[in-house]
Amino acid sequence: MKVSIGRMLSVVLPVFLLFAGVQTLWAAEPVTITGTVNEDSQIVTDDGTVYEVLEGEKGAEVFDKTGKTVRVTGVVEELDGDFLINVLSCEVVEKKK
């Protein structure tokens, strides 16, 4: 049985677009986290959650704030149990005593 490329695309393409659309619907909303920037340029919150900061214009602002407490707004993704944050804004904050 021979299947034409056009026929195969007519089946595969709609399935691909369906999954792409579903992923877009599940796109994460920005969140705000507060934590301390460690030596690896990760943000560690008070509850011990570690966020890997993704490189980018705003992410680079976090990299030079080692040891400081920051409030970061960004989009968080989970990948293999790790949290990644694409930083949209970053500011240094006073740690509550």
Phi and psi restraints in degrees (range 20) as a CNS / XPLOR table:
assign (resid 1 and name C) (resid 2 and name N)
       (resid 2 and name CA) (resid 2 and name C) 1.0 -103.3 20.0 2
assign (resid 2 and name N) (resid 2 and name CA)
       (resid 2 and name C) (resid 3 and name N) 1.0 130.7 20.0 2
assign (resid 2 and name C) (resid 3 and name N)
       (resid 3 and name CA) (resid 3 and name C) 1.0 -112.5 20.0 2
assign (resid 3 and name N) (resid 3 and name CA)
       (resid 3 and name C) (resid 4 and name N) 1.0 129.9 20.0 2
assign (resid 3 and name C) (resid 4 and name N)
       (resid 4 and name CA) (resid 4 and name C) 1.0 -78.4 20.0 2
assign (resid 4 and name N) (resid 4 and name CA)
       (resid 4 and name C) (resid 5 and name N) 1.0 154.4 20.0 2
assign (resid 4 and name C) (resid 5 and name N)
       (resid 5 and name CA) (resid 5 and name C) 1.0 -59.6 20.0 2
assign (resid 5 and name N) (resid 5 and name CA)
       (resid 5 and name C) (resid 6 and name N) 1.0 -43.0 20.0 2
assign (resid 5 and name C) (resid 6 and name N)
       (resid 6 and name CA) (resid 6 and name C) 1.0 -59.8 20.0 2
assign (resid 6 and name N) (resid 6 and name CA)
       (resid 6 and name C) (resid 7 and name N) 1.0 -42.7 20.0 2
assign (resid 6 and name C) (resid 7 and name N)
       (resid 7 and name CA) (resid 7 and name C) 1.0 -67.1 20.0 2
assign (resid 7 and name N) (resid 7 and name CA)
       (resid 7 and name C) (resid 8 and name N) 1.0 -41.0 20.0 2
assign (resid 7 and name C) (resid 8 and name N)
       (resid 8 and name CA) (resid 8 and name C) 1.0 -64.0 20.0 2
assign (resid 8 and name N) (resid 8 and name CA)
       (resid 8 and name C) (resid 9 and name N) 1.0 -43.0 20.0 2
assign (resid 8 and name C) (resid 9 and name N)
       (resid 9 and name CA) (resid 9 and name C) 1.0 -64.3 20.0 2
assign (resid 9 and name N) (resid 9 and name CA)
       (resid 9 and name C) (resid 10 and name N) 1.0 -33.4 20.0 2
assign (resid 9 and name C) (resid 10 and name N)
       (resid 10 and name CA) (resid 10 and name C) 1.0 -66.8 20.0 2
assign (resid 10 and name N) (resid 10 and name CA)
       (resid 10 and name C) (resid 11 and name N) 1.0 -19.8 20.0 2
assign (resid 10 and name C) (resid 11 and name N)
       (resid 11 and name CA) (resid 11 and name C) 1.0 -96.1 20.0 2
assign (resid 11 and name N) (resid 11 and name CA)
       (resid 11 and name C) (resid 12 and name N) 1.0 -46.2 20.0 2
assign (resid 11 and name C) (resid 12 and name N)
       (resid 12 and name CA) (resid 12 and name C) 1.0 -71.9 20.0 2
assign (resid 12 and name N) (resid 12 and name CA)
       (resid 12 and name C) (resid 13 and name N) 1.0 -43.2 20.0 2
assign (resid 12 and name C) (resid 13 and name N)
       (resid 13 and name CA) (resid 13 and name C) 1.0 -59.7 20.0 2
assign (resid 13 and name N) (resid 13 and name CA)
       (resid 13 and name C) (resid 14 and name N) 1.0 -48.0 20.0 2
assign (resid 13 and name C) (resid 14 and name N)
       (resid 14 and name CA) (resid 14 and name C) 1.0 -61.6 20.0 2
assign (resid 14 and name N) (resid 14 and name CA)
       (resid 14 and name C) (resid 15 and name N) 1.0 -36.3 20.0 2
assign (resid 14 and name C) (resid 15 and name N)
       (resid 15 and name CA) (resid 15 and name C) 1.0 -65.2 20.0 2
assign (resid 15 and name N) (resid 15 and name CA)
       (resid 15 and name C) (resid 16 and name N) 1.0 -44.0 20.0 2
assign (resid 15 and name C) (resid 16 and name N)
       (resid 16 and name CA) (resid 16 and name C) 1.0 -60.1 20.0 2
assign (resid 16 and name N) (resid 16 and name CA)
       (resid 16 and name C) (resid 17 and name N) 1.0 -47.0 20.0 2
assign (resid 16 and name C) (resid 17 and name N)
       (resid 17 and name CA) (resid 17 and name C) 1.0 -64.2 20.0 2
assign (resid 17 and name N) (resid 17 and name CA)
       (resid 17 and name C) (resid 18 and name N) 1.0 -34.9 20.0 2
assign (resid 17 and name C) (resid 18 and name N)
       (resid 18 and name CA) (resid 18 and name C) 1.0 -61.7 20.0 2
assign (resid 18 and name N) (resid 18 and name CA)
       (resid 18 and name C) (resid 19 and name N) 1.0 -49.3 20.0 2
assign (resid 18 and name C) (resid 19 and name N)
       (resid 19 and name CA) (resid 19 and name C) 1.0 -66.3 20.0 2
assign (resid 19 and name N) (resid 19 and name CA)
       (resid 19 and name C) (resid 20 and name N) 1.0 -36.8 20.0 2
assign (resid 19 and name C) (resid 20 and name N)
       (resid 20 and name CA) (resid 20 and name C) 1.0 -63.2 20.0 2
assign (resid 20 and name N) (resid 20 and name CA)
       (resid 20 and name C) (resid 21 and name N) 1.0 -40.9 20.0 2
assign (resid 20 and name C) (resid 21 and name N)
       (resid 21 and name CA) (resid 21 and name C) 1.0 -66.0 20.0 2
assign (resid 21 and name N) (resid 21 and name CA)
       (resid 21 and name C) (resid 22 and name N) 1.0 -40.1 20.0 2
assign (resid 21 and name C) (resid 22 and name N)
       (resid 22 and name CA) (resid 22 and name C) 1.0 -64.6 20.0 2
assign (resid 22 and name N) (resid 22 and name CA)
       (resid 22 and name C) (resid 23 and name N) 1.0 -42.0 20.0 2
assign (resid 22 and name C) (resid 23 and name N)
       (resid 23 and name CA) (resid 23 and name C) 1.0 -61.7 20.0 2
assign (resid 23 and name N) (resid 23 and name CA)
       (resid 23 and name C) (resid 24 and name N) 1.0 -39.4 20.0 2
assign (resid 23 and name C) (resid 24 and name N)
       (resid 24 and name CA) (resid 24 and name C) 1.0 -63.6 20.0 2
assign (resid 24 and name N) (resid 24 and name CA)
       (resid 24 and name C) (resid 25 and name N) 1.0 -39.5 20.0 2
assign (resid 24 and name C) (resid 25 and name N)
       (resid 25 and name CA) (resid 25 and name C) 1.0 -63.5 20.0 2
assign (resid 25 and name N) (resid 25 and name CA)
       (resid 25 and name C) (resid 26 and name N) 1.0 -31.0 20.0 2
assign (resid 25 and name C) (resid 26 and name N)
       (resid 26 and name CA) (resid 26 and name C) 1.0 -90.8 20.0 2
assign (resid 26 and name N) (resid 26 and name CA)
       (resid 26 and name C) (resid 27 and name N) 1.0 7.3 20.0 2
assign (resid 26 and name C) (resid 27 and name N)
       (resid 27 and name CA) (resid 27 and name C) 1.0 -56.7 20.0 2
assign (resid 27 and name N) (resid 27 and name CA)
       (resid 27 and name C) (resid 28 and name N) 1.0 136.3 20.0 2
assign (resid 27 and name C) (resid 28 and name N)
       (resid 28 and name CA) (resid 28 and name C) 1.0 -71.0 20.0 2
assign (resid 28 and name N) (resid 28 and name CA)
       (resid 28 and name C) (resid 29 and name N) 1.0 145.1 20.0 2
assign (resid 28 and name C) (resid 29 and name N)
       (resid 29 and name CA) (resid 29 and name C) 1.0 -87.5 20.0 2
assign (resid 29 and name N) (resid 29 and name CA)
       (resid 29 and name C) (resid 30 and name N) 1.0 151.5 20.0 2
assign (resid 29 and name C) (resid 30 and name N)
       (resid 30 and name CA) (resid 30 and name C) 1.0 -60.7 20.0 2
assign (resid 30 and name N) (resid 30 and name CA)
       (resid 30 and name C) (resid 31 and name N) 1.0 143.1 20.0 2
assign (resid 30 and name C) (resid 31 and name N)
       (resid 31 and name CA) (resid 31 and name C) 1.0 -126.3 20.0 2
assign (resid 31 and name N) (resid 31 and name CA)
       (resid 31 and name C) (resid 32 and name N) 1.0 161.7 20.0 2
assign (resid 31 and name C) (resid 32 and name N)
       (resid 32 and name CA) (resid 32 and name C) 1.0 -116.6 20.0 2
assign (resid 32 and name N) (resid 32 and name CA)
       (resid 32 and name C) (resid 33 and name N) 1.0 129.0 20.0 2
assign (resid 32 and name C) (resid 33 and name N)
       (resid 33 and name CA) (resid 33 and name C) 1.0 -125.8 20.0 2
assign (resid 33 and name N) (resid 33 and name CA)
       (resid 33 and name C) (resid 34 and name N) 1.0 154.7 20.0 2
assign (resid 33 and name C) (resid 34 and name N)
       (resid 34 and name CA) (resid 34 and name C) 1.0 -126.2 20.0 2
assign (resid 34 and name N) (resid 34 and name CA)
       (resid 34 and name C) (resid 35 and name N) 1.0 132.6 20.0 2
assign (resid 34 and name C) (resid 35 and name N)
       (resid 35 and name CA) (resid 35 and name C) 1.0 -169.8 20.0 2
assign (resid 35 and name N) (resid 35 and name CA)
       (resid 35 and name C) (resid 36 and name N) 1.0 -179.0 20.0 2
assign (resid 35 and name C) (resid 36 and name N)
       (resid 36 and name CA) (resid 36 and name C) 1.0 -101.5 20.0 2
assign (resid 36 and name N) (resid 36 and name CA)
       (resid 36 and name C) (resid 37 and name N) 1.0 137.4 20.0 2
assign (resid 36 and name C) (resid 37 and name N)
       (resid 37 and name CA) (resid 37 and name C) 1.0 -82.3 20.0 2
assign (resid 37 and name N) (resid 37 and name CA)
       (resid 37 and name C) (resid 38 and name N) 1.0 121.9 20.0 2
assign (resid 37 and name C) (resid 38 and name N)
       (resid 38 and name CA) (resid 38 and name C) 1.0 -90.8 20.0 2
assign (resid 38 and name N) (resid 38 and name CA)
       (resid 38 and name C) (resid 39 and name N) 1.0 -176.8 20.0 2
assign (resid 38 and name C) (resid 39 and name N)
       (resid 39 and name CA) (resid 39 and name C) 1.0 -64.6 20.0 2
assign (resid 39 and name N) (resid 39 and name CA)
       (resid 39 and name C) (resid 40 and name N) 1.0 -20.5 20.0 2
assign (resid 39 and name C) (resid 40 and name N)
       (resid 40 and name CA) (resid 40 and name C) 1.0 -94.8 20.0 2
assign (resid 40 and name N) (resid 40 and name CA)
       (resid 40 and name C) (resid 41 and name N) 1.0 13.9 20.0 2
assign (resid 40 and name C) (resid 41 and name N)
       (resid 41 and name CA) (resid 41 and name C) 1.0 61.0 20.0 2
assign (resid 41 and name N) (resid 41 and name CA)
       (resid 41 and name C) (resid 42 and name N) 1.0 30.7 20.0 2
assign (resid 41 and name C) (resid 42 and name N)
       (resid 42 and name CA) (resid 42 and name C) 1.0 -97.8 20.0 2
assign (resid 42 and name N) (resid 42 and name CA)
       (resid 42 and name C) (resid 43 and name N) 1.0 155.3 20.0 2
assign (resid 42 and name C) (resid 43 and name N)
       (resid 43 and name CA) (resid 43 and name C) 1.0 -102.3 20.0 2
assign (resid 43 and name N) (resid 43 and name CA)
       (resid 43 and name C) (resid 44 and name N) 1.0 125.8 20.0 2
assign (resid 43 and name C) (resid 44 and name N)
       (resid 44 and name CA) (resid 44 and name C) 1.0 -114.7 20.0 2
assign (resid 44 and name N) (resid 44 and name CA)
       (resid 44 and name C) (resid 45 and name N) 1.0 119.1 20.0 2
assign (resid 44 and name C) (resid 45 and name N)
       (resid 45 and name CA) (resid 45 and name C) 1.0 -81.9 20.0 2
assign (resid 45 and name N) (resid 45 and name CA)
       (resid 45 and name C) (resid 46 and name N) 1.0 169.4 20.0 2
assign (resid 45 and name C) (resid 46 and name N)
       (resid 46 and name CA) (resid 46 and name C) 1.0 -59.8 20.0 2
assign (resid 46 and name N) (resid 46 and name CA)
       (resid 46 and name C) (resid 47 and name N) 1.0 -28.4 20.0 2
assign (resid 46 and name C) (resid 47 and name N)
       (resid 47 and name CA) (resid 47 and name C) 1.0 -86.7 20.0 2
assign (resid 47 and name N) (resid 47 and name CA)
       (resid 47 and name C) (resid 48 and name N) 1.0 5.2 20.0 2
assign (resid 47 and name C) (resid 48 and name N)
       (resid 48 and name CA) (resid 48 and name C) 1.0 90.6 20.0 2
assign (resid 48 and name N) (resid 48 and name CA)
       (resid 48 and name C) (resid 49 and name N) 1.0 0.5 20.0 2
assign (resid 48 and name C) (resid 49 and name N)
       (resid 49 and name CA) (resid 49 and name C) 1.0 -69.6 20.0 2
assign (resid 49 and name N) (resid 49 and name CA)
       (resid 49 and name C) (resid 50 and name N) 1.0 133.4 20.0 2
assign (resid 49 and name C) (resid 50 and name N)
       (resid 50 and name CA) (resid 50 and name C) 1.0 -108.5 20.0 2
assign (resid 50 and name N) (resid 50 and name CA)
       (resid 50 and name C) (resid 51 and name N) 1.0 130.5 20.0 2
assign (resid 50 and name C) (resid 51 and name N)
       (resid 51 and name CA) (resid 51 and name C) 1.0 -115.9 20.0 2
assign (resid 51 and name N) (resid 51 and name CA)
       (resid 51 and name C) (resid 52 and name N) 1.0 123.5 20.0 2
assign (resid 51 and name C) (resid 52 and name N)
       (resid 52 and name CA) (resid 52 and name C) 1.0 -78.6 20.0 2
assign (resid 52 and name N) (resid 52 and name CA)
       (resid 52 and name C) (resid 53 and name N) 1.0 126.3 20.0 2
assign (resid 52 and name C) (resid 53 and name N)
       (resid 53 and name CA) (resid 53 and name C) 1.0 -87.3 20.0 2
assign (resid 53 and name N) (resid 53 and name CA)
       (resid 53 and name C) (resid 54 and name N) 1.0 123.4 20.0 2
assign (resid 53 and name C) (resid 54 and name N)
       (resid 54 and name CA) (resid 54 and name C) 1.0 -76.5 20.0 2
assign (resid 54 and name N) (resid 54 and name CA)
       (resid 54 and name C) (resid 55 and name N) 1.0 143.5 20.0 2
assign (resid 54 and name C) (resid 55 and name N)
       (resid 55 and name CA) (resid 55 and name C) 1.0 -65.4 20.0 2
assign (resid 55 and name N) (resid 55 and name CA)
       (resid 55 and name C) (resid 56 and name N) 1.0 149.6 20.0 2
assign (resid 55 and name C) (resid 56 and name N)
       (resid 56 and name CA) (resid 56 and name C) 1.0 160.0 20.0 2
assign (resid 56 and name N) (resid 56 and name CA)
       (resid 56 and name C) (resid 57 and name N) 1.0 176.3 20.0 2
assign (resid 56 and name C) (resid 57 and name N)
       (resid 57 and name CA) (resid 57 and name C) 1.0 -56.8 20.0 2
assign (resid 57 and name N) (resid 57 and name CA)
       (resid 57 and name C) (resid 58 and name N) 1.0 -50.7 20.0 2
assign (resid 57 and name C) (resid 58 and name N)
       (resid 58 and name CA) (resid 58 and name C) 1.0 -78.0 20.0 2
assign (resid 58 and name N) (resid 58 and name CA)
       (resid 58 and name C) (resid 59 and name N) 1.0 -31.8 20.0 2
assign (resid 58 and name C) (resid 59 and name N)
       (resid 59 and name CA) (resid 59 and name C) 1.0 -61.9 20.0 2
assign (resid 59 and name N) (resid 59 and name CA)
       (resid 59 and name C) (resid 60 and name N) 1.0 -36.3 20.0 2
assign (resid 59 and name C) (resid 60 and name N)
       (resid 60 and name CA) (resid 60 and name C) 1.0 -62.0 20.0 2
assign (resid 60 and name N) (resid 60 and name CA)
       (resid 60 and name C) (resid 61 and name N) 1.0 -28.5 20.0 2
assign (resid 60 and name C) (resid 61 and name N)
       (resid 61 and name CA) (resid 61 and name C) 1.0 -64.0 20.0 2
assign (resid 61 and name N) (resid 61 and name CA)
       (resid 61 and name C) (resid 62 and name N) 1.0 -29.4 20.0 2
assign (resid 61 and name C) (resid 62 and name N)
       (resid 62 and name CA) (resid 62 and name C) 1.0 -75.1 20.0 2
assign (resid 62 and name N) (resid 62 and name CA)
       (resid 62 and name C) (resid 63 and name N) 1.0 -35.3 20.0 2
assign (resid 62 and name C) (resid 63 and name N)
       (resid 63 and name CA) (resid 63 and name C) 1.0 -58.8 20.0 2
assign (resid 63 and name N) (resid 63 and name CA)
       (resid 63 and name C) (resid 64 and name N) 1.0 -29.5 20.0 2
assign (resid 63 and name C) (resid 64 and name N)
       (resid 64 and name CA) (resid 64 and name C) 1.0 -96.3 20.0 2
assign (resid 64 and name N) (resid 64 and name CA)
       (resid 64 and name C) (resid 65 and name N) 1.0 17.5 20.0 2
assign (resid 64 and name C) (resid 65 and name N)
       (resid 65 and name CA) (resid 65 and name C) 1.0 -115.3 20.0 2
assign (resid 65 and name N) (resid 65 and name CA)
       (resid 65 and name C) (resid 66 and name N) 1.0 32.0 20.0 2
assign (resid 65 and name C) (resid 66 and name N)
       (resid 66 and name CA) (resid 66 and name C) 1.0 -53.7 20.0 2
assign (resid 66 and name N) (resid 66 and name CA)
       (resid 66 and name C) (resid 67 and name N) 1.0 130.5 20.0 2
assign (resid 66 and name C) (resid 67 and name N)
       (resid 67 and name CA) (resid 67 and name C) 1.0 86.2 20.0 2
assign (resid 67 and name N) (resid 67 and name CA)
       (resid 67 and name C) (resid 68 and name N) 1.0 -8.0 20.0 2
assign (resid 67 and name C) (resid 68 and name N)
       (resid 68 and name CA) (resid 68 and name C) 1.0 -97.9 20.0 2
assign (resid 68 and name N) (resid 68 and name CA)
       (resid 68 and name C) (resid 69 and name N) 1.0 154.6 20.0 2
assign (resid 68 and name C) (resid 69 and name N)
       (resid 69 and name CA) (resid 69 and name C) 1.0 -90.9 20.0 2
assign (resid 69 and name N) (resid 69 and name CA)
       (resid 69 and name C) (resid 70 and name N) 1.0 130.2 20.0 2
assign (resid 69 and name C) (resid 70 and name N)
       (resid 70 and name CA) (resid 70 and name C) 1.0 -126.7 20.0 2
assign (resid 70 and name N) (resid 70 and name CA)
       (resid 70 and name C) (resid 71 and name N) 1.0 152.9 20.0 2
assign (resid 70 and name C) (resid 71 and name N)
       (resid 71 and name CA) (resid 71 and name C) 1.0 -112.0 20.0 2
assign (resid 71 and name N) (resid 71 and name CA)
       (resid 71 and name C) (resid 72 and name N) 1.0 118.9 20.0 2
assign (resid 71 and name C) (resid 72 and name N)
       (resid 72 and name CA) (resid 72 and name C) 1.0 -121.2 20.0 2
assign (resid 72 and name N) (resid 72 and name CA)
       (resid 72 and name C) (resid 73 and name N) 1.0 134.3 20.0 2
assign (resid 72 and name C) (resid 73 and name N)
       (resid 73 and name CA) (resid 73 and name C) 1.0 -110.8 20.0 2
assign (resid 73 and name N) (resid 73 and name CA)
       (resid 73 and name C) (resid 74 and name N) 1.0 133.7 20.0 2
assign (resid 73 and name C) (resid 74 and name N)
       (resid 74 and name CA) (resid 74 and name C) 1.0 -172.9 20.0 2
assign (resid 74 and name N) (resid 74 and name CA)
       (resid 74 and name C) (resid 75 and name N) 1.0 -179.8 20.0 2
assign (resid 74 and name C) (resid 75 and name N)
       (resid 75 and name CA) (resid 75 and name C) 1.0 -100.5 20.0 2
assign (resid 75 and name N) (resid 75 and name CA)
       (resid 75 and name C) (resid 76 and name N) 1.0 125.1 20.0 2
assign (resid 75 and name C) (resid 76 and name N)
       (resid 76 and name CA) (resid 76 and name C) 1.0 -101.8 20.0 2
assign (resid 76 and name N) (resid 76 and name CA)
       (resid 76 and name C) (resid 77 and name N) 1.0 136.5 20.0 2
assign (resid 76 and name C) (resid 77 and name N)
       (resid 77 and name CA) (resid 77 and name C) 1.0 -126.0 20.0 2
assign (resid 77 and name N) (resid 77 and name CA)
       (resid 77 and name C) (resid 78 and name N) 1.0 149.9 20.0 2
assign (resid 77 and name C) (resid 78 and name N)
       (resid 78 and name CA) (resid 78 and name C) 1.0 -108.9 20.0 2
assign (resid 78 and name N) (resid 78 and name CA)
       (resid 78 and name C) (resid 79 and name N) 1.0 131.5 20.0 2
assign (resid 78 and name C) (resid 79 and name N)
       (resid 79 and name CA) (resid 79 and name C) 1.0 -136.8 20.0 2
assign (resid 79 and name N) (resid 79 and name CA)
       (resid 79 and name C) (resid 80 and name N) 1.0 113.1 20.0 2
assign (resid 79 and name C) (resid 80 and name N)
       (resid 80 and name CA) (resid 80 and name C) 1.0 53.7 20.0 2
assign (resid 80 and name N) (resid 80 and name CA)
       (resid 80 and name C) (resid 81 and name N) 1.0 39.5 20.0 2
assign (resid 80 and name C) (resid 81 and name N)
       (resid 81 and name CA) (resid 81 and name C) 1.0 85.7 20.0 2
assign (resid 81 and name N) (resid 81 and name CA)
       (resid 81 and name C) (resid 82 and name N) 1.0 -5.1 20.0 2
assign (resid 81 and name C) (resid 82 and name N)
       (resid 82 and name CA) (resid 82 and name C) 1.0 -99.8 20.0 2
assign (resid 82 and name N) (resid 82 and name CA)
       (resid 82 and name C) (resid 83 and name N) 1.0 145.7 20.0 2
assign (resid 82 and name C) (resid 83 and name N)
       (resid 83 and name CA) (resid 83 and name C) 1.0 -98.7 20.0 2
assign (resid 83 and name N) (resid 83 and name CA)
       (resid 83 and name C) (resid 84 and name N) 1.0 128.1 20.0 2
assign (resid 83 and name C) (resid 84 and name N)
       (resid 84 and name CA) (resid 84 and name C) 1.0 -114.6 20.0 2
assign (resid 84 and name N) (resid 84 and name CA)
       (resid 84 and name C) (resid 85 and name N) 1.0 137.2 20.0 2
assign (resid 84 and name C) (resid 85 and name N)
       (resid 85 and name CA) (resid 85 and name C) 1.0 -124.4 20.0 2
assign (resid 85 and name N) (resid 85 and name CA)
       (resid 85 and name C) (resid 86 and name N) 1.0 127.8 20.0 2
assign (resid 85 and name C) (resid 86 and name N)
       (resid 86 and name CA) (resid 86 and name C) 1.0 -94.1 20.0 2
assign (resid 86 and name N) (resid 86 and name CA)
       (resid 86 and name C) (resid 87 and name N) 1.0 105.2 20.0 2
assign (resid 86 and name C) (resid 87 and name N)
       (resid 87 and name CA) (resid 87 and name C) 1.0 -73.0 20.0 2
assign (resid 87 and name N) (resid 87 and name CA)
       (resid 87 and name C) (resid 88 and name N) 1.0 129.7 20.0 2
assign (resid 87 and name C) (resid 88 and name N)
       (resid 88 and name CA) (resid 88 and name C) 1.0 -102.1 20.0 2
assign (resid 88 and name N) (resid 88 and name CA)
       (resid 88 and name C) (resid 89 and name N) 1.0 -32.1 20.0 2
assign (resid 88 and name C) (resid 89 and name N)
       (resid 89 and name CA) (resid 89 and name C) 1.0 -154.4 20.0 2
assign (resid 89 and name N) (resid 89 and name CA)
       (resid 89 and name C) (resid 90 and name N) 1.0 153.8 20.0 2
assign (resid 89 and name C) (resid 90 and name N)
       (resid 90 and name CA) (resid 90 and name C) 1.0 -147.8 20.0 2
assign (resid 90 and name N) (resid 90 and name CA)
       (resid 90 and name C) (resid 91 and name N) 1.0 135.4 20.0 2
assign (resid 90 and name C) (resid 91 and name N)
       (resid 91 and name CA) (resid 91 and name C) 1.0 -143.8 20.0 2
assign (resid 91 and name N) (resid 91 and name CA)
       (resid 91 and name C) (resid 92 and name N) 1.0 145.4 20.0 2
assign (resid 91 and name C) (resid 92 and name N)
       (resid 92 and name CA) (resid 92 and name C) 1.0 -78.9 20.0 2
assign (resid 92 and name N) (resid 92 and name CA)
       (resid 92 and name C) (resid 93 and name N) 1.0 136.3 20.0 2
assign (resid 92 and name C) (resid 93 and name N)
       (resid 93 and name CA) (resid 93 and name C) 1.0 -127.3 20.0 2
assign (resid 93 and name N) (resid 93 and name CA)
       (resid 93 and name C) (resid 94 and name N) 1.0 155.9 20.0 2
assign (resid 93 and name C) (resid 94 and name N)
       (resid 94 and name CA) (resid 94 and name C) 1.0 -75.0 20.0 2
assign (resid 94 and name N) (resid 94 and name CA)
       (resid 94 and name C) (resid 95 and name N) 1.0 131.4 20.0 2
assign (resid 94 and name C) (resid 95 and name N)
       (resid 95 and name CA) (resid 95 and name C) 1.0 -73.5 20.0 2
assign (resid 95 and name N) (resid 95 and name CA)
       (resid 95 and name C) (resid 96 and name N) 1.0 132.9 20.0 2
assign (resid 95 and name C) (resid 96 and name N)
       (resid 96 and name CA) (resid 96 and name C) 1.0 -67.6 20.0 2
assign (resid 96 and name N) (resid 96 and name CA)
       (resid 96 and name C) (resid 97 and name N) 1.0 138.7 20.0 2
